[in-house]
Amino acid sequence: MPHNSDDHHHDNELDPMAARVRALETILTQKGLIDPLAIDAIVETYETKVGPRNGASVVAKAWVDSEYADWLKRDATAAIAYLSYTGRQGEHMQAVFNTPDTHNLVVCTLCSCYPWSVLGLPPVWYKSPPYRSRAVIDPRGVLAEFGLTLPATTNIRVWDSTAELRYLVVPLRPAGTEGFTEDQLAALVTRDSMIGTGLPLATEAV
Protein backbone atom coordinates (compact mmCIF):
# COMPACT_ATOMS: atom_id res chain seq x y z
CA MET A 1 0.00 0.00 0.00
CA PRO A 2 2.54 2.68 0.96
CA HIS A 3 4.66 3.54 -2.07
CA ASN A 4 8.39 3.13 -1.60
CA SER A 5 10.25 4.73 -4.50
CA ASP A 6 13.58 3.46 -5.76
CA ASP A 7 16.34 5.88 -6.69
CA HIS A 8 15.73 5.31 -10.39
CA HIS A 9 12.44 5.56 -12.22
CA HIS A 10 11.56 4.18 -15.61
CA ASP A 11 8.51 4.85 -17.74
CA ASN A 12 7.65 1.16 -17.81
CA GLU A 13 7.18 1.31 -14.03
CA LEU A 14 4.37 3.88 -14.37
CA ASP A 15 0.76 2.84 -14.04
CA PRO A 16 -1.23 3.07 -17.33
CA MET A 17 -2.74 6.48 -16.53
CA ALA A 18 0.59 7.99 -15.49
CA ALA A 19 2.20 6.60 -18.65
CA ARG A 20 -0.51 8.20 -20.80
CA VAL A 21 -0.03 11.53 -19.03
CA ARG A 22 3.74 11.32 -19.56
CA ALA A 23 3.25 10.55 -23.26
CA LEU A 24 0.77 13.41 -23.69
CA GLU A 25 3.11 15.82 -21.90
CA THR A 26 5.96 14.79 -24.21
CA ILE A 27 3.88 15.34 -27.35
CA LEU A 28 2.57 18.72 -26.20
CA THR A 29 6.08 19.81 -25.25
CA GLN A 30 7.46 18.78 -28.63
CA LYS A 31 4.74 20.79 -30.36
CA GLY A 32 5.60 23.81 -28.21
CA LEU A 33 2.15 23.93 -26.63
CA ILE A 34 3.31 23.64 -23.03
CA ASP A 35 6.41 24.62 -21.09
CA PRO A 36 7.85 21.83 -18.90
CA LEU A 37 9.26 24.44 -16.52
CA ALA A 38 5.77 25.86 -15.98
CA ILE A 39 4.44 22.39 -15.19
CA ASP A 40 7.30 21.80 -12.75
CA ALA A 41 6.48 25.11 -11.05
CA ILE A 42 2.83 24.12 -10.64
CA VAL A 43 3.77 20.72 -9.22
CA GLU A 44 6.24 22.31 -6.79
CA THR A 45 3.59 24.79 -5.66
CA TYR A 46 1.16 22.04 -4.75
CA GLU A 47 3.84 19.84 -3.20
CA THR A 48 5.57 22.46 -1.05
CA LYS A 49 3.50 25.64 -0.85
CA VAL A 50 -0.14 24.73 -1.32
CA GLY A 51 0.56 21.28 0.01
CA PRO A 52 0.44 19.56 3.39
CA ARG A 53 1.93 22.55 5.23
CA ASN A 54 -1.39 24.34 4.79
CA GLY A 55 -3.32 21.51 6.40
CA ALA A 56 -0.69 21.26 9.14
CA SER A 57 -1.28 24.92 9.98
CA VAL A 58 -5.02 24.29 10.22
CA VAL A 59 -4.48 21.35 12.56
CA ALA A 60 -1.98 23.24 14.74
CA LYS A 61 -4.36 26.17 15.14
CA ALA A 62 -7.17 23.81 16.12
CA TRP A 63 -4.87 22.27 18.75
CA VAL A 64 -4.11 25.61 20.41
CA ASP A 65 -7.35 27.53 19.84
CA SER A 66 -10.51 25.85 21.13
CA GLU A 67 -12.77 28.42 19.50
CA TYR A 68 -11.16 27.80 16.14
CA ALA A 69 -11.45 24.04 16.70
CA ASP A 70 -15.19 24.43 17.34
CA TRP A 71 -15.54 26.50 14.18
CA LEU A 72 -13.58 23.88 12.23
CA LYS A 73 -16.00 21.21 13.46
CA ARG A 74 -19.06 23.26 12.51
CA ASP A 75 -17.93 24.73 9.21
CA ALA A 76 -14.56 23.50 8.03
CA THR A 77 -14.86 25.24 4.67
CA ALA A 78 -15.17 28.68 6.26
CA ALA A 79 -12.62 28.00 9.01
CA ILE A 80 -10.01 26.85 6.51
CA ALA A 81 -10.76 29.75 4.16
CA TYR A 82 -10.20 32.10 7.11
CA LEU A 83 -6.54 31.05 6.96
CA SER A 84 -6.56 31.79 3.21
CA TYR A 85 -6.33 28.13 2.20
CA THR A 86 -8.79 27.82 -0.65
CA GLY A 87 -8.67 26.52 -4.16
CA ARG A 88 -8.89 23.43 -6.28
CA GLN A 89 -10.88 20.58 -4.71
CA GLY A 90 -11.04 22.38 -1.39
CA GLU A 91 -14.31 24.23 -1.89
CA HIS A 92 -16.36 21.98 0.40
CA MET A 93 -14.57 20.58 3.42
CA GLN A 94 -15.42 18.67 6.59
CA ALA A 95 -12.97 18.20 9.46
CA VAL A 96 -13.18 14.96 11.43
CA PHE A 97 -11.44 14.87 14.79
CA ASN A 98 -9.67 11.83 16.20
CA THR A 99 -10.41 11.04 19.83
CA PRO A 100 -8.87 8.56 22.28
CA ASP A 101 -11.63 6.14 21.27
CA THR A 102 -12.06 6.86 17.55
CA HIS A 103 -9.61 7.04 14.65
CA ASN A 104 -10.71 8.52 11.32
CA LEU A 105 -9.55 7.35 7.90
CA VAL A 106 -10.26 9.04 4.56
CA VAL A 107 -10.62 7.34 1.20
CA CYS A 108 -12.28 8.01 -2.13
CA THR A 109 -13.81 4.76 -3.33
CA LEU A 110 -14.97 6.05 -6.72
CA CYS A 111 -11.91 7.90 -7.97
CA SER A 112 -9.39 10.05 -6.08
CA CYS A 113 -11.20 13.10 -4.68
CA TYR A 114 -8.69 14.87 -2.49
CA PRO A 115 -8.41 18.34 -0.88
CA TRP A 116 -5.50 19.81 -2.83
CA SER A 117 -5.70 23.20 -1.13
CA VAL A 118 -4.80 21.75 2.27
CA LEU A 119 -2.98 18.51 1.47
CA GLY A 120 -1.30 19.20 -1.85
CA LEU A 121 -1.02 16.50 -4.50
CA PRO A 122 -2.53 13.12 -3.61
CA PRO A 123 -0.02 10.34 -3.01
CA VAL A 124 0.10 7.52 -5.53
CA TRP A 125 -1.26 4.97 -3.07
CA TYR A 126 -4.36 7.11 -2.34
CA LYS A 127 -5.44 6.68 -5.98
CA SER A 128 -4.64 2.97 -6.16
CA PRO A 129 -7.52 0.46 -6.45
CA PRO A 130 -6.24 -1.69 -3.53
CA TYR A 131 -6.35 1.24 -1.11
CA ARG A 132 -9.68 2.51 -2.40
CA SER A 133 -11.34 -0.88 -1.98
CA ARG A 134 -9.66 -2.28 1.12
CA ALA A 135 -9.80 0.88 3.23
CA VAL A 136 -13.53 0.36 3.52
CA ILE A 137 -13.69 -3.39 4.09
CA ASP A 138 -10.49 -3.84 6.13
CA PRO A 139 -9.38 -0.46 7.51
CA ARG A 140 -7.48 -1.99 10.41
CA GLY A 141 -5.47 -4.21 8.07
CA VAL A 142 -4.73 -1.28 5.75
CA LEU A 143 -3.51 0.85 8.64
CA ALA A 144 -1.26 -1.99 9.79
CA GLU A 145 0.37 -2.01 6.35
CA PHE A 146 1.17 1.66 6.87
CA GLY A 147 2.80 0.74 10.17
CA LEU A 148 -0.08 2.02 12.28
CA THR A 149 -1.42 -0.61 14.68
CA LEU A 150 -4.25 0.68 16.84
CA PRO A 151 -5.66 -0.91 20.01
CA ALA A 152 -8.46 -3.38 19.38
CA THR A 153 -10.75 -1.12 21.38
CA THR A 154 -10.24 1.83 19.04
CA ASN A 155 -13.13 2.40 16.66
CA ILE A 156 -12.02 3.13 13.08
CA ARG A 157 -14.39 5.33 11.11
CA VAL A 158 -13.94 5.53 7.35
CA TRP A 159 -15.00 8.63 5.44
CA ASP A 160 -15.61 8.40 1.69
CA SER A 161 -14.68 11.61 -0.13
CA THR A 162 -16.80 12.73 -3.07
CA ALA A 163 -16.72 15.48 -5.66
CA GLU A 164 -19.04 17.45 -3.36
CA LEU A 165 -17.28 16.93 -0.02
CA ARG A 166 -13.72 16.24 1.06
CA TYR A 167 -12.34 15.48 4.49
CA LEU A 168 -9.47 16.57 6.70
CA VAL A 169 -8.52 14.42 9.68
CA VAL A 170 -7.49 16.37 12.79
CA PRO A 171 -5.23 13.95 14.67
CA LEU A 172 -4.80 13.95 18.42
CA ARG A 173 -2.28 16.44 19.71
CA PRO A 174 0.88 14.61 20.80
CA ALA A 175 1.60 14.46 24.51
CA GLY A 176 4.38 16.66 25.81
CA THR A 177 3.65 19.58 23.48
CA GLU A 178 2.04 21.91 26.00
CA GLY A 179 4.61 24.66 25.51
CA PHE A 180 4.91 24.35 21.74
CA THR A 181 4.15 27.23 19.38
CA GLU A 182 1.81 26.77 16.43
CA ASP A 183 4.78 26.55 14.08
CA GLN A 184 6.38 23.85 16.22
CA LEU A 185 3.12 21.94 16.36
CA ALA A 186 2.58 22.25 12.61
CA ALA A 187 6.01 20.66 12.08
CA LEU A 188 4.68 17.53 13.79
CA VAL A 189 1.65 17.18 11.51
CA THR A 190 2.20 14.87 8.54
CA ARG A 191 0.17 14.47 5.40
CA ASP A 192 -0.63 10.87 6.34
CA SER A 193 -1.90 11.91 9.77
CA MET A 194 -4.39 14.23 8.02
CA ILE A 195 -5.59 11.35 5.83
CA GLY A 196 -5.67 8.97 8.75
CA THR A 197 -3.03 6.50 7.62
CA GLY A 198 -0.51 7.82 10.13
CA LEU A 199 -0.02 9.79 13.32
CA PRO A 200 1.78 13.08 14.03
CA LEU A 201 5.54 12.90 14.48
CA ALA A 202 7.08 12.41 17.89
CA THR A 203 8.00 15.59 19.70
CA GLU A 204 11.69 14.83 19.20
CA ALA A 205 11.20 15.71 15.52
CA VAL A 206 11.08 19.44 16.31
C-alpha positions, 0 to 999 in steps of 0.5 A: 500500500505505501509507495516506496520509491527506488532511486531510479524511475523508468517509464515502464514502471508507471501505471497506465494512466501515469504513462498516458499523461507522460506521453501526452506531456511529451507530445505537447512539449514537442509541439511547443504547446506547453512549457515543462518548466511551468508544469514543474512550477505548478507541481512544486507549488502544490507539493511544497506551498499549497501542500500539506503545510497548509493543512498542518497549519489548520491542525496546529491552530485547532490544537491551540485555539478551542474556539477555532477548533469548534468552528472547524467542526461546525464549518470547516470550509469557512474556518479553513478559508479564514486562513486563506487556504482555498482553491482546487478541490477544497471548496467543500470541506469537513474536518473529522477529529480523532479522539482517544476512542475513535480514529478517522480514515479518509478514502475516495472509493470512486476515484481520487477526490482529495483536498488539494488546497490543504494537502497538496497533490494526492499520493500515488497509493491514495489513488490505487484500487487496492487502497480505495477498496480495502480501506472500507472493508479492512481499515485496520489491516490497511492501517497496519500495512502503513505501520499504524497498529491501533488498540483493538478497542479503538473504533475506526471510522472511514470517510468516503470523499466525493466530488461534493465533499472532502475530508481533513482528519485532525489527529490527536495532539501529541503528549508533551507539546504543552509549551509548543508554538503553532509553528512547532506543532505544525512541524509535527503534523504529517500528510498521512496523519491528516488522511488517517493513515498515520499519526503526528511525528514524535515531539523529538522531531522538532 
